[in-house]
Amino acid sequence: MPRPTKITIDLTALRHNARCTATMAGSAKLMAAVKADAYGHGLLPCSEALSSIVDGFAVAVCEEAVVLREAGINLPILVLEGPFDGEDVLALGQYDLMSVVHAPHQLDLLEKSGTQNLPSLWIKVDTGMHRLGFDPGELPKIVAELQRQGARPVVITSHFADGENPDSALTVRQQARWQSVHQPTASATGSLANSAGLINRLAPNSEWVRPGIMLYGAAHAKPADAETLRPVMSLTSQVMALRAVPAGESVGYGGRWMTTRASRIATIPVGYGDGYPRSATDGTPVRVGNRICPVAGRVSMDMITVDVTDHPDCEIGTPVELWGQHLLVNEVAQYADTIGYELLTRLTGRTPRNWRS
Ligand SMILES: *Cc1c(COP(=O)(O)O)cnc(C)c1O
């Protein structure tokens, strides 16, 4: 008998989100970020579901791109971190992959193997994130050098550090630096926006947009915004045990949570061994039946405890949603001092995933 805990991936919601995103992208081409196993949703099932809607895929590293190609995906694929070594450069050519180039040592790697057979190179400019990329001032020299080497069309690219806050000094500074380097021409186009950049319309006139999180329906923190973009992943289970705990007792490891009244505690078979965050505080919302109830006590490896004192209908077998259609992953994340991205990508693999089309 398998325990009732499972992950459901709603591919219909994924396709719906991709169509909404394509509409928002207007004339820009849509590159779906499917790195990190499609944000925990399954690289191949998601990419296959998206392939008739999007114009390309973005992955972090060559290994992820090779998995897509070997599964028969023919759309353009961009490797966001570019090559780590000569073997990666060979893979770029062999599998027809577009690559980011973010540093001089990658230019050297490419020059050794020749750039002529690559579909296009994306030159990353550091507009203020200060993680990867060339100085804006170096760009003209690099583009000229690549064109001299016979490289295919060049895409100028950069990444927002704070796109969720369109008016922050950092975002405004990044936009200004972007405008100083991004002059679309026949041989050099641009790509700046991730989901936040697209939602907040921070990067007009780009050839490509590169959304990730919004495709999975996890770009919003308020249920009201969830109407257009729908959550794709649901982590669900059922109540496995129920007990009455008198006032003045503690529940769970370390005795962190104390009853202040005669209480009813439901135990759910999901824990940090599945990827439910151990950092979830008392009060983290859990949907039991159709009510939100608070986590009470520390998350264990295999179980959590929830205060269902105010939910008299709760019984063994009552359905539970940890996050998903009714309870946004970002709401849960706020109680665990993290973000939806992390909760989605750090599932451990113990819980089976089911893809529904
Ligand atoms: C992950 C990533 C994206 C997608 O970001 P979202 O916030 O998920 O939309 C876009 N561009 C780069 C460079 C990335 O690393």
The ligand as a Tripos MOL2 file, in Angstrom:
@<TRIPOS>MOLECULE
LIG
   15    15     1     0     0
SMALL
NO_CHARGES

@<TRIPOS>ATOM
      1 C1         16.3110   31.0100  -14.6210 C.3       1 LIG1
      2 C2         16.5480   32.0920  -15.5800 C.ar      1 LIG1
      3 C3         15.4920   32.6950  -16.2730 C.ar      1 LIG1
      4 C4         14.0280   32.4100  -15.9190 C.3       1 LIG1
      5 O1         13.7370   33.1080  -14.7280 O.3       1 LIG1
      6 P1         12.2790   33.1500  -14.0610 P.3       1 LIG1
      7 O2         12.4490   34.0830  -12.9340 O.co2     1 LIG1
      8 O3         11.9970   31.7520  -13.6090 O.co2     1 LIG1
      9 O4         11.3300   33.6060  -15.0960 O.co2     1 LIG1
     10 C5         15.7920   33.6150  -17.2600 C.ar      1 LIG1
     11 N1         17.0770   33.9550  -17.5270 N.ar      1 LIG1
     12 C6         18.1200   33.4170  -16.8720 C.ar      1 LIG1
     13 C7         19.5060   33.8420  -17.2020 C.3       1 LIG1
     14 C8         17.8990   32.4850  -15.8730 C.ar      1 LIG1
     15 O5         18.9370   31.9810  -15.1870 O.3       1 LIG1
@<TRIPOS>BOND
     1     1     2 1
     2     2     3 ar
     3     2    14 ar
     4     3     4 1
     5     3    10 ar
     6     4     5 1
     7     5     6 1
     8     6     7 2
     9     6     8 1
    10     6     9 1
    11    10    11 ar
    12    11    12 ar
    13    12    13 1
    14    12    14 ar
    15    14    15 1
@<TRIPOS>SUBSTRUCTURE
     1 LIG1         1 GROUP 0 **** ****
